[in-house]
Amino acid sequence: MPMVVELVVAMLACVRIGAVHSIVFAGFSAESLCERILDSQCSLLITADGFYRGDKLINLKVIADDALQKCRDKSFPVQRCIMLKHLSKVVEAIPLSSQSPPAKRPCPDLQQEKQKDRVKKIRPVPQVPWNPEVDQCWLSLLSGVSEECEPEWCDSEDPLFILYTSGSTGKPKGVLHTIGGYMLYVATTFKLVFDYHPDDVYWCTADIGWITGHSYITYGPLANGATSVLFEGLPTYPDVSRMWEIVDKYQVTKFYTAPTAIRLLMKYGTEPVQKYKRDSLKVLGTVGEPINPEAWQWYYSVVGEKRCPVVDTFWQTETGGHVLTPLPAATPMKPGSATFPFFGVVPAILNESGEELEGPSEGYLVFKQPWPGVMRTVYGNHQRFETTYFEQFPGYYVTGDGCRRDKDGYYWITGRIDDMLNVSGHLLSTAEVESALVEHEAVVEAAVVSRPHPVKGESLYCFVTLTDGVSFSRTLEAQLKKQVREKIGAIATPDFIQNAPGLPKTRSGKIMRRVLRKIARNEQDLGDVSTLADSSVIELLFQNRCCGAM
Ligand code: PRX
């Protein structure tokens, strides 16, 4: 669903009746949605007719229908789909006569709306396919329903929700959080990390499709009775002052966003920020990826005018809530450091052999004991939970992030050290993108690595080996980008695709990604390449590099 209040209502309604929700980000493809429906064995889908991303209309119902058809093809028919009329409330509905099957007749509410609404047409509304055997309108379901709904009494360890996050094997993992521990943890971290007071107006710009939106738009703020701004839109639309305009309009006191948004807005200078007063702001938060000191300084000095502490909160879908974070005005800040662990969280830094390092050091970030908000399992695959997080270093929870501790004990996240990429704060698995690429008939092998990006943090650099006889062309490049977009979603669209007649491999056939990362960054010093089976591919790959700003 888009970022509408009904999304929060739907989540809370599930909780009320003891149902488990699994929110899928509205930017995902039908294929990704289908994969998540199948894995979670979901029985009901809730969606909306569509939404606008800037000027672009996203036909959500069409994507949802496509996903449901894919599920049916895999012998998993979902019996019900509830659709919220979102766009059609404000603009005139388009006649539905031009629809193709399986649409049989229009959503009854849409038809009525069309007749009675004399609202000016602003932008086109989505074409809504309608299958009366499956589809139901949100509004018509509400009419005539009692306002009383006894809650389903649950155990504190009963599941609250499943949220899928990328896994390094390519298949997303259904991270499962339970009711008691998660609620306690997000309520407490929200209160302390944002120094919440009842007169605050809080705004988190994340999408509820990600964990930040679950923990710090829905559950944490609401458990504290906080007043929040819920924003459906883009930070740059209709112009780059949008965020600060909203801050002034609603007198936002606590503001939480991602480094990628800060870097994006930084590009436009200080004028769009200074057009607005922002004098209500008290605390600024950041999450999702390491924040570079330059972006931190801009956020602190330009946006917060050096009045507002910046809380750089490190956490993961799996951790439920903040695990390394400053407490505003209490923790002395260092730009780019998530500072210290939250209460009850015990981090450690390990070396390759799993030994704990003391004092200033760098290595694998792990946690030594659980805290209430930690995930309980990977839905339907507890073995995968154990293997992913506890096998490499028995007795520790492994984050997958590298980390440095300085002489003052501050923690500095250095980024992922597994086969994951962080694009604009969204985790992607290289394996997932690779398998989307090799599904194209022209590609026999693909290897995806990260390359630094000035706004997105990291970008996807893909090496593809083509089928014999196929030559690399702009058309093929465009087709491959489209293929990944359709298989996974727009966030996974490759930035660079390079023709790789051969890939650097060890004698046992393992792709040397470390070497590919260097080639993507044009770093000539490749380190030890003695295990390389055929070193002649290297020169060729350097010659064929894709250029472009880093
Ligand atoms: O690499 C870390 C990065 O985001 C990863 C978690 O991604 P996800 O589960 O999608 O959750 C994102 C929102 C909590 C981490 O493993 N990350 C998150 N916050 C920070 C960060 N890296 C550095 N500093 C942060 N503050």
Boltz pocket constraint, residues with backbone or C-beta under 6 A from the ligand:
constraints:
  - pocket:
      binder: B
      contacts: [[A, 165], [A, 211], [A, 212], [A, 286], [A, 287], [A, 288], [A, 289], [A, 290], [A, 291], [A, 312], [A, 313], [A, 314], [A, 315], [A, 316], [A, 317], [A, 318], [A, 338], [A, 399], [A, 400], [A, 401], [A, 413], [A, 415], [A, 416], [A, 422], [A, 425], [A, 426], [A, 427]]
      max_distance: 6.0
